[in-house]
Amino acid sequence: MNISRKLGIMVFFAAPAIIGGGIIYHIFGNYVPVCLYEIMLYLLAGAIVSK
């Protein structure tokens, strides 16, 4: 997998991180679930990129 594809995957995960983080904060009203959500997204993106 070349570098441009890896960067594209990371950009693809940026929109759910921003929008989803706001939705999670609105539902729970706390930053702890937001951090957990962001960490899960980072791990998933890292797993896809590391292939």
mmCIF entry with sequence, helices, sheets and N, C-alpha, C, O atoms, coordinates in Angstrom:
data_MODEL
# 
_entry.id   MODEL 
# 
_entity.id                         1 
_entity.type                       polymer 
_entity.pdbx_number_of_molecules   1 
# 
_entity_poly.entity_id                      1 
_entity_poly.type                           'polypeptide(L)' 
_entity_poly.nstd_linkage                   no 
_entity_poly.nstd_monomer                   no 
_entity_poly.pdbx_seq_one_letter_code       MNISRKLGIMVFFAAPAIIGGGIIYHIFGNYVPVCLYEIMLYLLAGAIVSK 
_entity_poly.pdbx_seq_one_letter_code_can   MNISRKLGIMVFFAAPAIIGGGIIYHIFGNYVPVCLYEIMLYLLAGAIVSK 
_entity_poly.pdbx_strand_id                 A 
# 
loop_
_entity_poly_seq.entity_id 
_entity_poly_seq.num 
_entity_poly_seq.mon_id 
_entity_poly_seq.hetero 
1 1  MET n 
1 2  ASN n 
1 3  ILE n 
1 4  SER n 
1 5  ARG n 
1 6  LYS n 
1 7  LEU n 
1 8  GLY n 
1 9  ILE n 
1 10 MET n 
1 11 VAL n 
1 12 PHE n 
1 13 PHE n 
1 14 ALA n 
1 15 ALA n 
1 16 PRO n 
1 17 ALA n 
1 18 ILE n 
1 19 ILE n 
1 20 GLY n 
1 21 GLY n 
1 22 GLY n 
1 23 ILE n 
1 24 ILE n 
1 25 TYR n 
1 26 HIS n 
1 27 ILE n 
1 28 PHE n 
1 29 GLY n 
1 30 ASN n 
1 31 TYR n 
1 32 VAL n 
1 33 PRO n 
1 34 VAL n 
1 35 CYS n 
1 36 LEU n 
1 37 TYR n 
1 38 GLU n 
1 39 ILE n 
1 40 MET n 
1 41 LEU n 
1 42 TYR n 
1 43 LEU n 
1 44 LEU n 
1 45 ALA n 
1 46 GLY n 
1 47 ALA n 
1 48 ILE n 
1 49 VAL n 
1 50 SER n 
1 51 LYS n 
# 
_struct_asym.id          A 
_struct_asym.entity_id   1 
# 
loop_
_struct_conf.conf_type_id 
_struct_conf.id 
_struct_conf.pdbx_PDB_helix_id 
_struct_conf.beg_label_comp_id 
_struct_conf.beg_label_asym_id 
_struct_conf.beg_label_seq_id 
_struct_conf.pdbx_beg_PDB_ins_code 
_struct_conf.end_label_comp_id 
_struct_conf.end_label_asym_id 
_struct_conf.end_label_seq_id 
_struct_conf.pdbx_end_PDB_ins_code 
_struct_conf.beg_auth_comp_id 
_struct_conf.beg_auth_asym_id 
_struct_conf.beg_auth_seq_id 
_struct_conf.end_auth_comp_id 
_struct_conf.end_auth_asym_id 
_struct_conf.end_auth_seq_id 
_struct_conf.pdbx_PDB_helix_class 
_struct_conf.details 
_struct_conf.pdbx_PDB_helix_length 
HELX_P HELX_P1 AA1 ILE A 3  ? PHE A 12 ? ILE A 3  PHE A 12 1 ? 10 
HELX_P HELX_P2 AA2 ALA A 14 ? PHE A 28 ? ALA A 14 PHE A 28 1 ? 15 
HELX_P HELX_P3 AA3 TYR A 31 ? VAL A 49 ? TYR A 31 VAL A 49 1 ? 19 
# 
_struct_conf_type.id          HELX_P 
_struct_conf_type.criteria    ? 
_struct_conf_type.reference   ? 
# 
loop_
_atom_site.group_PDB 
_atom_site.id 
_atom_site.type_symbol 
_atom_site.label_atom_id 
_atom_site.label_alt_id 
_atom_site.label_comp_id 
_atom_site.label_asym_id 
_atom_site.label_entity_id 
_atom_site.label_seq_id 
_atom_site.pdbx_PDB_ins_code 
_atom_site.Cartn_x 
_atom_site.Cartn_y 
_atom_site.Cartn_z 
_atom_site.occupancy 
_atom_site.B_iso_or_equiv 
_atom_site.pdbx_formal_charge 
_atom_site.auth_seq_id 
_atom_site.auth_comp_id 
_atom_site.auth_asym_id 
_atom_site.auth_atom_id 
_atom_site.pdbx_PDB_model_num 
ATOM 1   N N  . MET A 1 1  ? 0.861   -1.166 0.000  1.00 0.00 ? 1  MET A N  1 
ATOM 2   C CA . MET A 1 1  ? 0.000   0.000  0.000  1.00 0.00 ? 1  MET A CA 1 
ATOM 3   C C  . MET A 1 1  ? 0.913   1.236  0.000  1.00 0.00 ? 1  MET A C  1 
ATOM 4   O O  . MET A 1 1  ? 1.804   1.361  0.841  1.00 0.00 ? 1  MET A O  1 
ATOM 5   N N  . ASN A 1 2  ? 0.682   2.125  -0.935 1.00 0.00 ? 2  ASN A N  1 
ATOM 6   C CA . ASN A 1 2  ? 1.547   3.296  -1.043 1.00 0.00 ? 2  ASN A CA 1 
ATOM 7   C C  . ASN A 1 2  ? 1.112   4.397  -0.065 1.00 0.00 ? 2  ASN A C  1 
ATOM 8   O O  . ASN A 1 2  ? 0.047   4.323  0.548  1.00 0.00 ? 2  ASN A O  1 
ATOM 9   N N  . ILE A 1 3  ? 1.953   5.401  0.058  1.00 0.00 ? 3  ILE A N  1 
ATOM 10  C CA . ILE A 1 3  ? 1.750   6.455  1.056  1.00 0.00 ? 3  ILE A CA 1 
ATOM 11  C C  . ILE A 1 3  ? 0.494   7.279  0.772  1.00 0.00 ? 3  ILE A C  1 
ATOM 12  O O  . ILE A 1 3  ? -0.181  7.707  1.708  1.00 0.00 ? 3  ILE A O  1 
ATOM 13  N N  . SER A 1 4  ? 0.175   7.505  -0.476 1.00 0.00 ? 4  SER A N  1 
ATOM 14  C CA . SER A 1 4  ? -1.014  8.306  -0.778 1.00 0.00 ? 4  SER A CA 1 
ATOM 15  C C  . SER A 1 4  ? -2.296  7.571  -0.381 1.00 0.00 ? 4  SER A C  1 
ATOM 16  O O  . SER A 1 4  ? -3.263  8.196  0.054  1.00 0.00 ? 4  SER A O  1 
ATOM 17  N N  . ARG A 1 5  ? -2.303  6.275  -0.529 1.00 0.00 ? 5  ARG A N  1 
ATOM 18  C CA . ARG A 1 5  ? -3.474  5.498  -0.107 1.00 0.00 ? 5  ARG A CA 1 
ATOM 19  C C  . ARG A 1 5  ? -3.606  5.501  1.415  1.00 0.00 ? 5  ARG A C  1 
ATOM 20  O O  . ARG A 1 5  ? -4.715  5.598  1.942  1.00 0.00 ? 5  ARG A O  1 
ATOM 21  N N  . LYS A 1 6  ? -2.487  5.397  2.117  1.00 0.00 ? 6  LYS A N  1 
ATOM 22  C CA . LYS A 1 6  ? -2.516  5.444  3.577  1.00 0.00 ? 6  LYS A CA 1 
ATOM 23  C C  . LYS A 1 6  ? -3.024  6.795  4.073  1.00 0.00 ? 6  LYS A C  1 
ATOM 24  O O  . LYS A 1 6  ? -3.824  6.856  5.006  1.00 0.00 ? 6  LYS A O  1 
ATOM 25  N N  . LEU A 1 7  ? -2.565  7.859  3.458  1.00 0.00 ? 7  LEU A N  1 
ATOM 26  C CA . LEU A 1 7  ? -3.046  9.197  3.842  1.00 0.00 ? 7  LEU A CA 1 
ATOM 27  C C  . LEU A 1 7  ? -4.521  9.365  3.523  1.00 0.00 ? 7  LEU A C  1 
ATOM 28  O O  . LEU A 1 7  ? -5.248  10.011 4.277  1.00 0.00 ? 7  LEU A O  1 
ATOM 29  N N  . GLY A 1 8  ? -4.968  8.797  2.424  1.00 0.00 ? 8  GLY A N  1 
ATOM 30  C CA . GLY A 1 8  ? -6.387  8.859  2.074  1.00 0.00 ? 8  GLY A CA 1 
ATOM 31  C C  . GLY A 1 8  ? -7.255  8.140  3.097  1.00 0.00 ? 8  GLY A C  1 
ATOM 32  O O  . GLY A 1 8  ? -8.345  8.611  3.424  1.00 0.00 ? 8  GLY A O  1 
ATOM 33  N N  . ILE A 1 9  ? -6.790  7.016  3.600  1.00 0.00 ? 9  ILE A N  1 
ATOM 34  C CA . ILE A 1 9  ? -7.533  6.284  4.623  1.00 0.00 ? 9  ILE A CA 1 
ATOM 35  C C  . ILE A 1 9  ? -7.604  7.103  5.901  1.00 0.00 ? 9  ILE A C  1 
ATOM 36  O O  . ILE A 1 9  ? -8.645  7.142  6.556  1.00 0.00 ? 9  ILE A O  1 
ATOM 37  N N  . MET A 1 10 ? -6.521  7.748  6.256  1.00 0.00 ? 10 MET A N  1 
ATOM 38  C CA . MET A 1 10 ? -6.519  8.575  7.473  1.00 0.00 ? 10 MET A CA 1 
ATOM 39  C C  . MET A 1 10 ? -7.467  9.764  7.322  1.00 0.00 ? 10 MET A C  1 
ATOM 40  O O  . MET A 1 10 ? -8.153  10.124 8.279  1.00 0.00 ? 10 MET A O  1 
ATOM 41  N N  . VAL A 1 11 ? -7.518  10.372 6.153  1.00 0.00 ? 11 VAL A N  1 
ATOM 42  C CA . VAL A 1 11 ? -8.452  11.476 5.911  1.00 0.00 ? 11 VAL A CA 1 
ATOM 43  C C  . VAL A 1 11 ? -9.886  10.966 5.944  1.00 0.00 ? 11 VAL A C  1 
ATOM 44  O O  . VAL A 1 11 ? -10.782 11.653 6.434  1.00 0.00 ? 11 VAL A O  1 
ATOM 45  N N  . PHE A 1 12 ? -10.102 9.765  5.426  1.00 0.00 ? 12 PHE A N  1 
ATOM 46  C CA . PHE A 1 12 ? -11.435 9.164  5.436  1.00 0.00 ? 12 PHE A CA 1 
ATOM 47  C C  . PHE A 1 12 ? -11.947 8.966  6.865  1.00 0.00 ? 12 PHE A C  1 
ATOM 48  O O  . PHE A 1 12 ? -13.149 9.069  7.109  1.00 0.00 ? 12 PHE A O  1 
ATOM 49  N N  . PHE A 1 13 ? -11.056 8.687  7.798  1.00 0.00 ? 13 PHE A N  1 
ATOM 50  C CA . PHE A 1 13 ? -11.449 8.507  9.187  1.00 0.00 ? 13 PHE A CA 1 
ATOM 51  C C  . PHE A 1 13 ? -11.555 9.829  9.945  1.00 0.00 ? 13 PHE A C  1 
ATOM 52  O O  . PHE A 1 13 ? -12.001 9.830  11.092 1.00 0.00 ? 13 PHE A O  1 
ATOM 53  N N  . ALA A 1 14 ? -11.166 10.942 9.351  1.00 0.00 ? 14 ALA A N  1 
ATOM 54  C CA . ALA A 1 14 ? -11.234 12.237 10.036 1.00 0.00 ? 14 ALA A CA 1 
ATOM 55  C C  . ALA A 1 14 ? -12.676 12.717 10.184 1.00 0.00 ? 14 ALA A C  1 
ATOM 56  O O  . ALA A 1 14 ? -13.028 13.287 11.217 1.00 0.00 ? 14 ALA A O  1 
ATOM 57  N N  . ALA A 1 15 ? -13.508 12.499 9.182  1.00 0.00 ? 15 ALA A N  1 
ATOM 58  C CA . ALA A 1 15 ? -14.893 12.962 9.255  1.00 0.00 ? 15 ALA A CA 1 
ATOM 59  C C  . ALA A 1 15 ? -15.684 12.242 10.348 1.00 0.00 ? 15 ALA A C  1 
ATOM 60  O O  . ALA A 1 15 ? -16.381 12.908 11.114 1.00 0.00 ? 15 ALA A O  1 
ATOM 61  N N  . PRO A 1 16 ? -15.609 10.900 10.458 1.00 0.00 ? 16 PRO A N  1 
ATOM 62  C CA . PRO A 1 16 ? -16.313 10.268 11.574 1.00 0.00 ? 16 PRO A CA 1 
ATOM 63  C C  . PRO A 1 16 ? -15.760 10.677 12.935 1.00 0.00 ? 16 PRO A C  1 
ATOM 64  O O  . PRO A 1 16 ? -16.494 10.704 13.922 1.00 0.00 ? 16 PRO A O  1 
ATOM 65  N N  . ALA A 1 17 ? -14.471 10.994 12.989 1.00 0.00 ? 17 ALA A N  1 
ATOM 66  C CA . ALA A 1 17 ? -13.890 11.411 14.265 1.00 0.00 ? 17 ALA A CA 1 
ATOM 67  C C  . ALA A 1 17 ? -14.467 12.749 14.706 1.00 0.00 ? 17 ALA A C  1 
ATOM 68  O O  . ALA A 1 17 ? -14.781 12.925 15.883 1.00 0.00 ? 17 ALA A O  1 
ATOM 69  N N  . ILE A 1 18 ? -14.609 13.684 13.790 1.00 0.00 ? 18 ILE A N  1 
ATOM 70  C CA . ILE A 1 18 ? -15.118 15.009 14.136 1.00 0.00 ? 18 ILE A CA 1 
ATOM 71  C C  . ILE A 1 18 ? -16.621 14.975 14.390 1.00 0.00 ? 18 ILE A C  1 
ATOM 72  O O  . ILE A 1 18 ? -17.095 15.434 15.429 1.00 0.00 ? 18 ILE A O  1 
ATOM 73  N N  . ILE A 1 19 ? -17.355 14.434 13.446 1.00 0.00 ? 19 ILE A N  1 
ATOM 74  C CA . ILE A 1 19 ? -18.815 14.417 13.561 1.00 0.00 ? 19 ILE A CA 1 
ATOM 75  C C  . ILE A 1 19 ? -19.261 13.445 14.655 1.00 0.00 ? 19 ILE A C  1 
ATOM 76  O O  . ILE A 1 19 ? -20.117 13.774 15.475 1.00 0.00 ? 19 ILE A O  1 
ATOM 77  N N  . GLY A 1 20 ? -18.682 12.266 14.659 1.00 0.00 ? 20 GLY A N  1 
ATOM 78  C CA . GLY A 1 20 ? -19.044 11.271 15.662 1.00 0.00 ? 20 GLY A CA 1 
ATOM 79  C C  . GLY A 1 20 ? -18.682 11.705 17.066 1.00 0.00 ? 20 GLY A C  1 
ATOM 80  O O  . GLY A 1 20 ? -19.406 11.410 18.017 1.00 0.00 ? 20 GLY A O  1 
ATOM 81  N N  . GLY A 1 21 ? -17.562 12.406 17.204 1.00 0.00 ? 21 GLY A N  1 
ATOM 82  C CA . GLY A 1 21 ? -17.182 12.920 18.518 1.00 0.00 ? 21 GLY A CA 1 
ATOM 83  C C  . GLY A 1 21 ? -18.204 13.899 19.061 1.00 0.00 ? 21 GLY A C  1 
ATOM 84  O O  . GLY A 1 21 ? -18.510 13.890 20.253 1.00 0.00 ? 21 GLY A O  1 
ATOM 85  N N  . GLY A 1 22 ? -18.728 14.738 18.193 1.00 0.00 ? 22 GLY A N  1 
ATOM 86  C CA . GLY A 1 22 ? -19.772 15.676 18.611 1.00 0.00 ? 22 GLY A CA 1 
ATOM 87  C C  . GLY A 1 22 ? -21.064 14.974 18.995 1.00 0.00 ? 22 GLY A C  1 
ATOM 88  O O  . GLY A 1 22 ? -21.729 15.364 19.955 1.00 0.00 ? 22 GLY A O  1 
ATOM 89  N N  . ILE A 1 23 ? -21.415 13.950 18.251 1.00 0.00 ? 23 ILE A N  1 
ATOM 90  C CA . ILE A 1 23 ? -22.633 13.198 18.562 1.00 0.00 ? 23 ILE A CA 1 
ATOM 91  C C  . ILE A 1 23 ? -22.481 12.454 19.887 1.00 0.00 ? 23 ILE A C  1 
ATOM 92  O O  . ILE A 1 23 ? -23.394 12.449 20.713 1.00 0.00 ? 23 ILE A O  1 
ATOM 93  N N  . ILE A 1 24 ? -21.326 11.829 20.083 1.00 0.00 ? 24 ILE A N  1 
ATOM 94  C CA . ILE A 1 24 ? -21.079 11.107 21.338 1.00 0.00 ? 24 ILE A CA 1 
ATOM 95  C C  . ILE A 1 24 ? -21.098 12.071 22.517 1.00 0.00 ? 24 ILE A C  1 
ATOM 96  O O  . ILE A 1 24 ? -21.643 11.746 23.572 1.00 0.00 ? 24 ILE A O  1 
ATOM 97  N N  . TYR A 1 25 ? -20.511 13.253 22.352 1.00 0.00 ? 25 TYR A N  1 
ATOM 98  C CA . TYR A 1 25 ? -20.529 14.233 23.444 1.00 0.00 ? 25 TYR A CA 1 
ATOM 99  C C  . TYR A 1 25 ? -21.960 14.695 23.737 1.00 0.00 ? 25 TYR A C  1 
ATOM 100 O O  . TYR A 1 25 ? -22.329 14.875 24.897 1.00 0.00 ? 25 TYR A O  1 
ATOM 101 N N  . HIS A 1 26 ? -22.753 14.884 22.703 1.00 0.00 ? 26 HIS A N  1 
ATOM 102 C CA . HIS A 1 26 ? -24.141 15.313 22.900 1.00 0.00 ? 26 HIS A CA 1 
ATOM 103 C C  . HIS A 1 26 ? -24.950 14.248 23.640 1.00 0.00 ? 26 HIS A C  1 
ATOM 104 O O  . HIS A 1 26 ? -25.784 14.573 24.486 1.00 0.00 ? 26 HIS A O  1 
ATOM 105 N N  . ILE A 1 27 ? -24.705 12.990 23.324 1.00 0.00 ? 27 ILE A N  1 
ATOM 106 C CA . ILE A 1 27 ? -25.450 11.906 23.968 1.00 0.00 ? 27 ILE A CA 1 
ATOM 107 C C  . ILE A 1 27 ? -25.038 11.750 25.433 1.00 0.00 ? 27 ILE A C  1 
ATOM 108 O O  . ILE A 1 27 ? -25.897 11.656 26.310 1.00 0.00 ? 27 ILE A O  1 
ATOM 109 N N  . PHE A 1 28 ? -23.731 11.721 25.704 1.00 0.00 ? 28 PHE A N  1 
ATOM 110 C CA . PHE A 1 28 ? -23.256 11.423 27.047 1.00 0.00 ? 28 PHE A CA 1 
ATOM 111 C C  . PHE A 1 28 ? -22.940 12.666 27.871 1.00 0.00 ? 28 PHE A C  1 
ATOM 112 O O  . PHE A 1 28 ? -22.975 12.605 29.100 1.00 0.00 ? 28 PHE A O  1 
ATOM 113 N N  . GLY A 1 29 ? -22.633 13.796 27.226 1.00 0.00 ? 29 GLY A N  1 
ATOM 114 C CA . GLY A 1 29 ? -22.334 15.030 27.942 1.00 0.00 ? 29 GLY A CA 1 
ATOM 115 C C  . GLY A 1 29 ? -21.030 14.990 28.711 1.00 0.00 ? 29 GLY A C  1 
ATOM 116 O O  . GLY A 1 29 ? -20.857 15.716 29.691 1.00 0.00 ? 29 GLY A O  1 
ATOM 117 N N  . ASN A 1 30 ? -20.107 14.141 28.269 1.00 0.00 ? 30 ASN A N  1 
ATOM 118 C CA . ASN A 1 30 ? -18.844 13.976 28.957 1.00 0.00 ? 30 ASN A CA 1 
ATOM 119 C C  . ASN A 1 30 ? -17.774 13.659 27.918 1.00 0.00 ? 30 ASN A C  1 
ATOM 120 O O  . ASN A 1 30 ? -18.071 13.108 26.858 1.00 0.00 ? 30 ASN A O  1 
ATOM 121 N N  . TYR A 1 31 ? -16.528 14.009 28.228 1.00 0.00 ? 31 TYR A N  1 
ATOM 122 C CA . TYR A 1 31 ? -15.462 13.788 27.255 1.00 0.00 ? 31 TYR A CA 1 
ATOM 123 C C  . TYR A 1 31 ? -14.835 12.405 27.332 1.00 0.00 ? 31 TYR A C  1 
ATOM 124 O O  . TYR A 1 31 ? -14.100 12.018 26.423 1.00 0.00 ? 31 TYR A O  1 
ATOM 125 N N  . VAL A 1 32 ? -15.104 11.653 28.388 1.00 0.00 ? 32 VAL A N  1 
ATOM 126 C CA . VAL A 1 32 ? -14.519 10.308 28.500 1.00 0.00 ? 32 VAL A CA 1 
ATOM 127 C C  . VAL A 1 32 ? -15.018 9.387  27.380 1.00 0.00 ? 32 VAL A C  1 
ATOM 128 O O  . VAL A 1 32 ? -14.197 8.732  26.737 1.00 0.00 ? 32 VAL A O  1 
ATOM 129 N N  . PRO A 1 33 ? -16.331 9.309  27.120 1.00 0.00 ? 33 PRO A N  1 
ATOM 130 C CA . PRO A 1 33 ? -16.770 8.469  25.994 1.00 0.00 ? 33 PRO A CA 1 
ATOM 131 C C  . PRO A 1 33 ? -16.248 8.966  24.644 1.00 0.00 ? 33 PRO A C  1 
ATOM 132 O O  . PRO A 1 33 ? -16.011 8.169  23.736 1.00 0.00 ? 33 PRO A O  1 
ATOM 133 N N  . VAL A 1 34 ? -16.071 10.268 24.516 1.00 0.00 ? 34 VAL A N  1 
ATOM 134 C CA . VAL A 1 34 ? -15.525 10.819 23.273 1.00 0.00 ? 34 VAL A CA 1 
ATOM 135 C C  . VAL A 1 34 ? -14.092 10.332 23.083 1.00 0.00 ? 34 VAL A C  1 
ATOM 136 O O  . VAL A 1 34 ? -13.710 9.936  21.982 1.00 0.00 ? 34 VAL A O  1 
ATOM 137 N N  . CYS A 1 35 ? -13.313 10.359 24.138 1.00 0.00 ? 35 CYS A N  1 
ATOM 138 C CA . CYS A 1 35 ? -11.934 9.880  24.046 1.00 0.00 ? 35 CYS A CA 1 
ATOM 139 C C  . CYS A 1 35 ? -11.882 8.393  23.710 1.00 0.00 ? 35 CYS A C  1 
ATOM 140 O O  . CYS A 1 35 ? -11.044 7.964  22.917 1.00 0.00 ? 35 CYS A O  1 
ATOM 141 N N  . LEU A 1 36 ? -12.765 7.613  24.306 1.00 0.00 ? 36 LEU A N  1 
ATOM 142 C CA . LEU A 1 36 ? -12.810 6.186  23.995 1.00 0.00 ? 36 LEU A CA 1 
ATOM 143 C C  . LEU A 1 36 ? -13.199 5.956  22.529 1.00 0.00 ? 36 LEU A C  1 
ATOM 144 O O  . LEU A 1 36 ? -12.636 5.088  21.862 1.00 0.00 ? 36 LEU A O  1 
ATOM 145 N N  . TYR A 1 37 ? -14.152 6.729  22.041 1.00 0.00 ? 37 TYR A N  1 
ATOM 146 C CA . TYR A 1 37 ? -14.573 6.638  20.637 1.00 0.00 ? 37 TYR A CA 1 
ATOM 147 C C  . TYR A 1 37 ? -13.412 6.999  19.702 1.00 0.00 ? 37 TYR A C  1 
ATOM 148 O O  . TYR A 1 37 ? -13.180 6.324  18.699 1.00 0.00 ? 37 TYR A O  1 
ATOM 149 N N  . GLU A 1 38 ? -12.695 8.062  20.040 1.00 0.00 ? 38 GLU A N  1 
ATOM 150 C CA . GLU A 1 38 ? -11.566 8.490  19.210 1.00 0.00 ? 38 GLU A CA 1 
ATOM 151 C C  . GLU A 1 38 ? -10.465 7.434  19.212 1.00 0.00 ? 38 GLU A C  1 
ATOM 152 O O  . GLU A 1 38 ? -9.873  7.154  18.170 1.00 0.00 ? 38 GLU A O  1 
ATOM 153 N N  . ILE A 1 39 ? -10.189 6.853  20.364 1.00 0.00 ? 39 ILE A N  1 
ATOM 154 C CA . ILE A 1 39 ? -9.154  5.823  20.456 1.00 0.00 ? 39 ILE A CA 1 
ATOM 155 C C  . ILE A 1 39 ? -9.534  4.612  19.613 1.00 0.00 ? 39 ILE A C  1 
ATOM 156 O O  . ILE A 1 39 ? -8.687  4.042  18.926 1.00 0.00 ? 39 ILE A O  1 
ATOM 157 N N  . MET A 1 40 ? -10.808 4.217  19.662 1.00 0.00 ? 40 MET A N  1 
ATOM 158 C CA . MET A 1 40 ? -11.247 3.086  18.838 1.00 0.00 ? 40 MET A CA 1 
ATOM 159 C C  . MET A 1 40 ? -11.092 3.395  17.357 1.00 0.00 ? 40 MET A C  1 
ATOM 160 O O  . MET A 1 40 ? -10.680 2.530  16.584 1.00 0.00 ? 40 MET A O  1 
ATOM 161 N N  . LEU A 1 41 ? -11.416 4.621  16.952 1.00 0.00 ? 41 LEU A N  1 
ATOM 162 C CA . LEU A 1 41 ? -11.238 4.988  15.541 1.00 0.00 ? 41 LEU A CA 1 
ATOM 163 C C  . LEU A 1 41 ? -9.764  4.981  15.146 1.00 0.00 ? 41 LEU A C  1 
ATOM 164 O O  . LEU A 1 41 ? -9.415  4.506  14.065 1.00 0.00 ? 41 LEU A O  1 
ATOM 165 N N  . TYR A 1 42 ? -8.894  5.507  16.016 1.00 0.00 ? 42 TYR A N  1 
ATOM 166 C CA . TYR A 1 42 ? -7.464  5.522  15.715 1.00 0.00 ? 42 TYR A CA 1 
ATOM 167 C C  . TYR A 1 42 ? -6.911  4.105  15.589 1.00 0.00 ? 42 TYR A C  1 
ATOM 168 O O  . TYR A 1 42 ? -6.091  3.830  14.714 1.00 0.00 ? 42 TYR A O  1 
ATOM 169 N N  . LEU A 1 43 ? -7.363  3.209  16.465 1.00 0.00 ? 43 LEU A N  1 
ATOM 170 C CA . LEU A 1 43 ? -6.896  1.822  16.383 1.00 0.00 ? 43 LEU A CA 1 
ATOM 171 C C  . LEU A 1 43 ? -7.376  1.150  15.102 1.00 0.00 ? 43 LEU A C  1 
ATOM 172 O O  . LEU A 1 43 ? -6.624  0.415  14.461 1.00 0.00 ? 43 LEU A O  1 
ATOM 173 N N  . LEU A 1 44 ? -8.614  1.400  14.735 1.00 0.00 ? 44 LEU A N  1 
ATOM 174 C CA . LEU A 1 44 ? -9.140  0.812  13.511 1.00 0.00 ? 44 LEU A CA 1 
ATOM 175 C C  . LEU A 1 44 ? -8.401  1.361  12.288 1.00 0.00 ? 44 LEU A C  1 
ATOM 176 O O  . LEU A 1 44 ? -8.027  0.601  11.395 1.00 0.00 ? 44 LEU A O  1 
ATOM 177 N N  . ALA A 1 45 ? -8.195  2.665  12.248 1.00 0.00 ? 45 ALA A N  1 
ATOM 178 C CA . ALA A 1 45 ? -7.462  3.250  11.123 1.00 0.00 ? 45 ALA A CA 1 
ATOM 179 C C  . ALA A 1 45 ? -6.028  2.752  11.083 1.00 0.00 ? 45 ALA A C  1 
ATOM 180 O O  . ALA A 1 45 ? -5.496  2.481  10.006 1.00 0.00 ? 45 ALA A O  1 
ATOM 181 N N  . GLY A 1 46 ? -5.401  2.629  12.236 1.00 0.00 ? 46 GLY A N  1 
ATOM 182 C CA . GLY A 1 46 ? -4.044  2.108  12.282 1.00 0.00 ? 46 GLY A CA 1 
ATOM 183 C C  . GLY A 1 46 ? -3.951  0.673  11.815 1.00 0.00 ? 46 GLY A C  1 
ATOM 184 O O  . GLY A 1 46 ? -2.987  0.289  11.154 1.00 0.00 ? 46 GLY A O  1 
ATOM 185 N N  . ALA A 1 47 ? -4.961  -0.128 12.161 1.00 0.00 ? 47 ALA A N  1 
ATOM 186 C CA . ALA A 1 47 ? -4.975  -1.519 11.709 1.00 0.00 ? 47 ALA A CA 1 
ATOM 187 C C  . ALA A 1 47 ? -5.128  -1.611 10.202 1.00 0.00 ? 47 ALA A C  1 
ATOM 188 O O  . ALA A 1 47 ? -4.500  -2.454 9.561  1.00 0.00 ? 47 ALA A O  1 
ATOM 189 N N  . ILE A 1 48 ? -5.957  -0.751 9.635  1.00 0.00 ? 48 ILE A N  1 
ATOM 190 C CA . ILE A 1 48 ? -6.154  -0.764 8.180  1.00 0.00 ? 48 ILE A CA 1 
ATOM 191 C C  . ILE A 1 48 ? -4.907  -0.273 7.465  1.00 0.00 ? 48 ILE A C  1 
ATOM 192 O O  . ILE A 1 48 ? -4.502  -0.842 6.451  1.00 0.00 ? 48 ILE A O  1 
ATOM 193 N N  . VAL A 1 49 ? -4.296  0.783  7.993  1.00 0.00 ? 49 VAL A N  1 
ATOM 194 C CA . VAL A 1 49 ? -3.111  1.356  7.346  1.00 0.00 ? 49 VAL A CA 1 
ATOM 195 C C  . VAL A 1 49 ? -1.913  0.409  7.452  1.00 0.00 ? 49 VAL A C  1 
ATOM 196 O O  . VAL A 1 49 ? -1.083  0.359  6.544  1.00 0.00 ? 49 VAL A O  1 
ATOM 197 N N  . SER A 1 50 ? -1.819  -0.334 8.544  1.00 0.00 ? 50 SER A N  1 
ATOM 198 C CA . SER A 1 50 ? -0.643  -1.192 8.746  1.00 0.00 ? 50 SER A CA 1 
ATOM 199 C C  . SER A 1 50 ? -0.642  -2.445 7.867  1.00 0.00 ? 50 SER A C  1 
ATOM 200 O O  . SER A 1 50 ? 0.369   -3.144 7.800  1.00 0.00 ? 50 SER A O  1 
ATOM 201 N N  . LYS A 1 51 ? -1.734  -2.733 7.207  1.00 0.00 ? 51 LYS A N  1 
ATOM 202 C CA . LYS A 1 51 ? -1.787  -3.909 6.325  1.00 0.00 ? 51 LYS A CA 1 
ATOM 203 C C  . LYS A 1 51 ? -0.835  -3.805 5.190  1.00 0.00 ? 51 LYS A C  1 
ATOM 204 O O  . LYS A 1 51 ? -0.760  -4.713 4.362  1.00 0.00 ? 51 LYS A O  1 
# 
